[in-house]
Amino acid sequence: MLLLLLGLLLLAPPSALGAVTTKEIEEALTCQCGCGLTVHSCNHLQCGSGIPLKKEVQALVAQGLGRDEILLRFRDKYGEKILSSPTAEGFNLTAWILPFVVVAAGCVLVVRTARRWTAPAAERDGGQDPSVGLSERDRQRLQAELARRGQ
């Protein structure tokens, strides 16, 4: 059992053991060359932004800093735009919460509309008999027609 546990620890990725990887940090940063990709995914061969950022990430990881510390340094140096996902604080919290609110409101709207469409006619009309608005003459004609068809 101990041997199995030791084997799992040796095979586990460094991020699972608490160590931060350069790839993990590079994926959390947006390349500033305009490609819209993360620093790790930037595919420009001589990228003027991605290459220096990768070197800076390697230096900070080599110093033994944690993920949050490194990202905080980049945010302080380059601004919020460097992060590939918004932080969950302040106004940015709406970017995390609003999609769920919109989806929930949409679900409520769909359910209410479906219930309204599938409700029986008596429920929609407030439980009234549909013949209530008929005059006495029309009601007699209706009764006569129904009696004639029901022979």
PyRosetta script that sets phi, psi and omega in degrees:
from pyrosetta import init, pose_from_sequence

init()
pose = pose_from_sequence("MLLLLLGLLLLAPPSALGAVTTKEIEEALTCQCGCGLTVHSCNHLQCGSGIPLKKEVQALVAQGLGRDEILLRFRDKYGEKILSSPTAEGFNLTAWILPFVVVAAGCVLVVRTARRWTAPAAERDGGQDPSVGLSERDRQRLQAELARRGQ")
pose.set_psi(1, -43.9)
pose.set_omega(1, 179.5)
pose.set_phi(2, -64.0)
pose.set_psi(2, -37.6)
pose.set_omega(2, 178.9)
pose.set_phi(3, -65.4)
pose.set_psi(3, -39.8)
pose.set_omega(3, 178.1)
pose.set_phi(4, -64.6)
pose.set_psi(4, -44.3)
pose.set_omega(4, 178.3)
pose.set_phi(5, -62.3)
pose.set_psi(5, -42.1)
pose.set_omega(5, 177.6)
pose.set_phi(6, -63.7)
pose.set_psi(6, -40.0)
pose.set_omega(6, 178.2)
pose.set_phi(7, -64.1)
pose.set_psi(7, -40.5)
pose.set_omega(7, 177.9)
pose.set_phi(8, -64.8)
pose.set_psi(8, -38.9)
pose.set_omega(8, 178.5)
pose.set_phi(9, -65.5)
pose.set_psi(9, -37.4)
pose.set_omega(9, 179.3)
pose.set_phi(10, -71.4)
pose.set_psi(10, -32.0)
pose.set_omega(10, -178.9)
pose.set_phi(11, -88.0)
pose.set_psi(11, -13.7)
pose.set_omega(11, -177.7)
pose.set_phi(12, -67.9)
pose.set_psi(12, 144.3)
pose.set_omega(12, 176.9)
pose.set_phi(13, -65.2)
pose.set_psi(13, 153.0)
pose.set_omega(13, -177.5)
pose.set_phi(14, -58.0)
pose.set_psi(14, -33.7)
pose.set_omega(14, -178.8)
pose.set_phi(15, -66.7)
pose.set_psi(15, -25.6)
pose.set_omega(15, 178.2)
pose.set_phi(16, -73.6)
pose.set_psi(16, -23.6)
pose.set_omega(16, -179.9)
pose.set_phi(17, -92.1)
pose.set_psi(17, 2.8)
pose.set_omega(17, 178.6)
pose.set_phi(18, 101.8)
pose.set_psi(18, -15.2)
pose.set_omega(18, 178.6)
pose.set_phi(19, -79.8)
pose.set_psi(19, 140.6)
pose.set_omega(19, -179.9)
pose.set_phi(20, -90.7)
pose.set_psi(20, 143.7)
pose.set_omega(20, 178.6)
pose.set_phi(21, -108.4)
pose.set_psi(21, 155.4)
pose.set_omega(21, 178.8)
pose.set_phi(22, -64.3)
pose.set_psi(22, -37.3)
pose.set_omega(22, 179.8)
pose.set_phi(23, -60.8)
pose.set_psi(23, -42.8)
pose.set_omega(23, -179.4)
pose.set_phi(24, -60.2)
pose.set_psi(24, -43.4)
pose.set_omega(24, 179.6)
pose.set_phi(25, -70.5)
pose.set_psi(25, -43.9)
pose.set_omega(25, -179.0)
pose.set_phi(26, -62.2)
pose.set_psi(26, -32.4)
pose.set_omega(26, 177.3)
pose.set_phi(27, -72.5)
pose.set_psi(27, -22.6)
pose.set_omega(27, -179.7)
pose.set_phi(28, -87.3)
pose.set_psi(28, -4.8)
pose.set_omega(28, -178.9)
pose.set_phi(29, -113.8)
pose.set_psi(29, 141.4)
pose.set_omega(29, 177.6)
pose.set_phi(30, -93.8)
pose.set_psi(30, 132.6)
pose.set_omega(30, 177.7)
pose.set_phi(31, -67.1)
pose.set_psi(31, 139.5)
pose.set_omega(31, -174.8)
pose.set_phi(32, -95.6)
pose.set_psi(32, 10.8)
pose.set_omega(32, -178.7)
pose.set_phi(33, -81.3)
pose.set_psi(33, -8.7)
pose.set_omega(33, 179.1)
pose.set_phi(34, 102.0)
pose.set_psi(34, -0.1)
pose.set_omega(34, -178.8)
pose.set_phi(35, -73.7)
pose.set_psi(35, -22.9)
pose.set_omega(35, -179.8)
pose.set_phi(36, 82.1)
pose.set_psi(36, 4.6)
pose.set_omega(36, -179.6)
pose.set_phi(37, -97.6)
pose.set_psi(37, 171.6)
pose.set_omega(37, 174.7)
pose.set_phi(38, -76.3)
pose.set_psi(38, 165.8)
pose.set_omega(38, 179.4)
pose.set_phi(39, -59.7)
pose.set_psi(39, -39.1)
pose.set_omega(39, -179.3)
pose.set_phi(40, -67.8)
pose.set_psi(40, -34.9)
pose.set_omega(40, -174.6)
pose.set_phi(41, -92.4)
pose.set_psi(41, -8.3)
pose.set_omega(41, -177.2)
pose.set_phi(42, -57.0)
pose.set_psi(42, 126.8)
pose.set_omega(42, -174.5)
pose.set_phi(43, -105.4)
pose.set_psi(43, 13.7)
pose.set_omega(43, 175.9)
pose.set_phi(44, -78.6)
pose.set_psi(44, 129.9)
pose.set_omega(44, -174.5)
pose.set_phi(45, -63.3)
pose.set_psi(45, -47.4)
pose.set_omega(45, -179.3)
pose.set_phi(46, -114.8)
pose.set_psi(46, 52.8)
pose.set_omega(46, -176.4)
pose.set_phi(47, -63.5)
pose.set_psi(47, 124.0)
pose.set_omega(47, -179.2)
pose.set_phi(48, -73.9)
pose.set_psi(48, -12.1)
pose.set_omega(48, 179.9)
pose.set_phi(49, -108.7)
pose.set_psi(49, -46.2)
pose.set_omega(49, -174.5)
pose.set_phi(50, -65.4)
pose.set_psi(50, -42.1)
pose.set_omega(50, -177.3)
pose.set_phi(51, -64.6)
pose.set_psi(51, -48.9)
pose.set_omega(51, 177.2)
pose.set_phi(52, -63.8)
pose.set_psi(52, -35.8)
pose.set_omega(52, 178.8)
pose.set_phi(53, -65.9)
pose.set_psi(53, -38.9)
pose.set_omega(53, 177.5)
pose.set_phi(54, -63.0)
pose.set_psi(54, -40.7)
pose.set_omega(54, 178.7)
pose.set_phi(55, -65.2)
pose.set_psi(55, -39.9)
pose.set_omega(55, 179.5)
pose.set_phi(56, -65.6)
pose.set_psi(56, -39.8)
pose.set_omega(56, 177.9)
pose.set_phi(57, -63.0)
pose.set_psi(57, -45.7)
pose.set_omega(57, 179.8)
pose.set_phi(58, -59.3)
pose.set_psi(58, -40.8)
pose.set_omega(58, -179.7)
pose.set_phi(59, -65.3)
pose.set_psi(59, -42.4)
pose.set_omega(59, -178.7)
pose.set_phi(60, -70.0)
pose.set_psi(60, -36.8)
pose.set_omega(60, 177.4)
pose.set_phi(61, -67.1)
pose.set_psi(61, -39.0)
pose.set_omega(61, 179.1)
pose.set_phi(62, -64.2)
pose.set_psi(62, -28.4)
pose.set_omega(62, 177.6)
pose.set_phi(63, -73.7)
pose.set_psi(63, -12.2)
pose.set_omega(63, 177.9)
pose.set_phi(64, 87.9)
pose.set_psi(64, 16.6)
pose.set_omega(64, 179.0)
pose.set_phi(65, -72.3)
pose.set_psi(65, 153.1)
pose.set_omega(65, 178.7)
pose.set_phi(66, -80.9)
pose.set_psi(66, 167.2)
pose.set_omega(66, -177.9)
pose.set_phi(67, -57.0)
pose.set_psi(67, -50.1)
pose.set_omega(67, -177.3)
pose.set_phi(68, -64.1)
pose.set_psi(68, -38.8)
pose.set_omega(68, 178.2)
pose.set_phi(69, -62.6)
pose.set_psi(69, -44.1)
pose.set_omega(69, -178.8)
pose.set_phi(70, -64.9)
pose.set_psi(70, -46.0)
pose.set_omega(70, -179.5)
pose.set_phi(71, -64.8)
pose.set_psi(71, -35.3)
pose.set_omega(71, 177.3)
pose.set_phi(72, -65.0)
pose.set_psi(72, -40.9)
pose.set_omega(72, 177.2)
pose.set_phi(73, -62.1)
pose.set_psi(73, -43.9)
pose.set_omega(73, 178.7)
pose.set_phi(74, -64.7)
pose.set_psi(74, -40.5)
pose.set_omega(74, 179.3)
pose.set_phi(75, -64.7)
pose.set_psi(75, -40.6)
pose.set_omega(75, 178.3)
pose.set_phi(76, -66.2)
pose.set_psi(76, -36.5)
pose.set_omega(76, -176.3)
pose.set_phi(77, -79.4)
pose.set_psi(77, -43.4)
pose.set_omega(77, -172.7)
pose.set_phi(78, -109.4)
pose.set_psi(78, -12.1)
pose.set_omega(78, -178.1)
pose.set_phi(79, 96.6)
pose.set_psi(79, 174.8)
pose.set_omega(79, -176.4)
pose.set_phi(80, -62.9)
pose.set_psi(80, -27.4)
pose.set_omega(80, -175.8)
pose.set_phi(81, -64.9)
pose.set_psi(81, -18.5)
pose.set_omega(81, -178.8)
pose.set_phi(82, -72.9)
pose.set_psi(82, -25.3)
pose.set_omega(82, -177.9)
pose.set_phi(83, -78.3)
pose.set_psi(83, 136.6)
pose.set_omega(83, -178.0)
pose.set_phi(84, -76.7)
pose.set_psi(84, -17.9)
pose.set_omega(84, 173.4)
pose.set_phi(85, -135.1)
pose.set_psi(85, 143.1)
pose.set_omega(85, -177.9)
pose.set_phi(86, -65.6)
pose.set_psi(86, 149.7)
pose.set_omega(86, 176.7)
pose.set_phi(87, -71.5)
pose.set_psi(87, 153.6)
pose.set_omega(87, -178.2)
pose.set_phi(88, -92.3)
pose.set_psi(88, 59.3)
pose.set_omega(88, 178.3)
pose.set_phi(89, -150.2)
pose.set_psi(89, 154.0)
pose.set_omega(89, 177.8)
pose.set_phi(90, 61.5)
pose.set_psi(90, -141.8)
pose.set_omega(90, -178.4)
pose.set_phi(91, -65.0)
pose.set_psi(91, -29.5)
pose.set_omega(91, 179.8)
pose.set_phi(92, -62.3)
pose.set_psi(92, -19.5)
pose.set_omega(92, 178.8)
pose.set_phi(93, -59.9)
pose.set_psi(93, -29.3)
pose.set_omega(93, 178.0)
pose.set_phi(94, -64.5)
pose.set_psi(94, -32.5)
pose.set_omega(94, 178.2)
pose.set_phi(95, -65.7)
pose.set_psi(95, -25.6)
pose.set_omega(95, 178.6)
pose.set_phi(96, -88.4)
pose.set_psi(96, -35.0)
pose.set_omega(96, -173.7)
pose.set_phi(97, -91.8)
pose.set_psi(97, -40.3)
pose.set_omega(97, -173.0)
pose.set_phi(98, -55.5)
pose.set_psi(98, -41.8)
pose.set_omega(98, 178.7)
pose.set_phi(99, -59.2)
pose.set_psi(99, -37.9)
pose.set_omega(99, 178.9)
pose.set_phi(100, -69.1)
pose.set_psi(100, -37.6)
pose.set_omega(100, 177.9)
pose.set_phi(101, -64.4)
pose.set_psi(101, -43.7)
pose.set_omega(101, -179.8)
pose.set_phi(102, -64.6)
pose.set_psi(102, -42.8)
pose.set_omega(102, 178.6)
pose.set_phi(103, -63.7)
pose.set_psi(103, -42.3)
pose.set_omega(103, 179.4)
pose.set_phi(104, -64.4)
pose.set_psi(104, -43.2)
pose.set_omega(104, 178.4)
pose.set_phi(105, -63.6)
pose.set_psi(105, -39.5)
pose.set_omega(105, 177.8)
pose.set_phi(106, -63.5)
pose.set_psi(106, -40.5)
pose.set_omega(106, 178.1)
pose.set_phi(107, -63.5)
pose.set_psi(107, -43.3)
pose.set_omega(107, 178.4)
pose.set_phi(108, -61.4)
pose.set_psi(108, -43.3)
pose.set_omega(108, 179.7)
pose.set_phi(109, -63.0)
pose.set_psi(109, -43.2)
pose.set_omega(109, 179.7)
pose.set_phi(110, -64.5)
pose.set_psi(110, -44.0)
pose.set_omega(110, -179.6)
pose.set_phi(111, -63.9)
pose.set_psi(111, -44.7)
pose.set_omega(111, -179.3)
pose.set_phi(112, -64.1)
pose.set_psi(112, -41.6)
pose.set_omega(112, 179.7)
pose.set_phi(113, -66.0)
pose.set_psi(113, -43.7)
pose.set_omega(113, 179.5)
pose.set_phi(114, -62.8)
pose.set_psi(114, -40.6)
pose.set_omega(114, 178.5)
pose.set_phi(115, -65.0)
pose.set_psi(115, -39.4)
pose.set_omega(115, -179.7)
pose.set_phi(116, -66.3)
pose.set_psi(116, -39.4)
pose.set_omega(116, -179.8)
pose.set_phi(117, -70.2)
pose.set_psi(117, -33.4)
pose.set_omega(117, -175.6)
pose.set_phi(118, -95.7)
pose.set_psi(118, -0.4)
pose.set_omega(118, -179.8)
pose.set_phi(119, -69.0)
pose.set_psi(119, 141.6)
pose.set_omega(119, 177.0)
pose.set_phi(120, -60.4)
pose.set_psi(120, 155.4)
pose.set_omega(120, -177.1)
pose.set_phi(121, -61.5)
pose.set_psi(121, -37.4)
pose.set_omega(121, -179.7)
pose.set_phi(122, -62.8)
pose.set_psi(122, -36.6)
pose.set_omega(122, 178.1)
pose.set_phi(123, -67.7)
pose.set_psi(123, -42.0)
pose.set_omega(123, -178.7)
pose.set_phi(124, -66.1)
pose.set_psi(124, -34.8)
pose.set_omega(124, -177.7)
pose.set_phi(125, -88.2)
pose.set_psi(125, 8.8)
pose.set_omega(125, 178.3)
pose.set_phi(126, 80.3)
pose.set_psi(126, 20.8)
pose.set_omega(126, 177.1)
pose.set_phi(127, 82.5)
pose.set_psi(127, 8.2)
pose.set_omega(127, -179.1)
pose.set_phi(128, -83.1)
pose.set_psi(128, 150.5)
pose.set_omega(128, 174.7)
pose.set_phi(129, -70.0)
pose.set_psi(129, 131.8)
pose.set_omega(129, -177.8)
pose.set_phi(130, -63.5)
pose.set_psi(130, -17.6)
pose.set_omega(130, -179.2)
pose.set_phi(131, -88.5)
pose.set_psi(131, 4.5)
pose.set_omega(131, -177.1)
pose.set_phi(132, -62.4)
pose.set_psi(132, -36.4)
pose.set_omega(132, -177.4)
pose.set_phi(133, -80.6)
pose.set_psi(133, 3.5)
pose.set_omega(133, -178.8)
pose.set_phi(134, -84.5)
pose.set_psi(134, 146.9)
pose.set_omega(134, 174.1)
pose.set_phi(135, -75.4)
pose.set_psi(135, 167.1)
pose.set_omega(135, -179.3)
pose.set_phi(136, -62.3)
pose.set_psi(136, -39.0)
pose.set_omega(136, 179.4)
pose.set_phi(137, -63.2)
pose.set_psi(137, -45.0)
pose.set_omega(137, 179.8)
pose.set_phi(138, -66.4)
pose.set_psi(138, -35.9)
pose.set_omega(138, 179.6)
pose.set_phi(139, -64.9)
pose.set_psi(139, -40.3)
pose.set_omega(139, 178.7)
pose.set_phi(140, -65.8)
pose.set_psi(140, -40.4)
pose.set_omega(140, 178.6)
pose.set_phi(141, -63.9)
pose.set_psi(141, -40.3)
pose.set_omega(141, 178.6)
pose.set_phi(142, -63.5)
pose.set_psi(142, -45.2)
pose.set_omega(142, 179.5)
pose.set_phi(143, -61.9)
pose.set_psi(143, -41.4)
pose.set_omega(143, 179.7)
pose.set_phi(144, -65.1)
pose.set_psi(144, -42.2)
pose.set_omega(144, 179.9)
pose.set_phi(145, -65.6)
pose.set_psi(145, -42.3)
pose.set_omega(145, 178.7)
pose.set_phi(146, -65.7)
pose.set_psi(146, -37.4)
pose.set_omega(146, 179.1)
pose.set_phi(147, -67.6)
pose.set_psi(147, -40.2)
pose.set_omega(147, -179.0)
pose.set_phi(148, -65.2)
pose.set_psi(148, -40.0)
pose.set_omega(148, -178.5)
pose.set_phi(149, -75.7)
pose.set_psi(149, -24.5)
pose.set_omega(149, -177.1)
pose.set_phi(150, -86.1)
pose.set_psi(150, 2.9)
pose.set_omega(150, -176.6)
pose.set_phi(151, -41.6)
pose.dump_pdb("model.pdb")
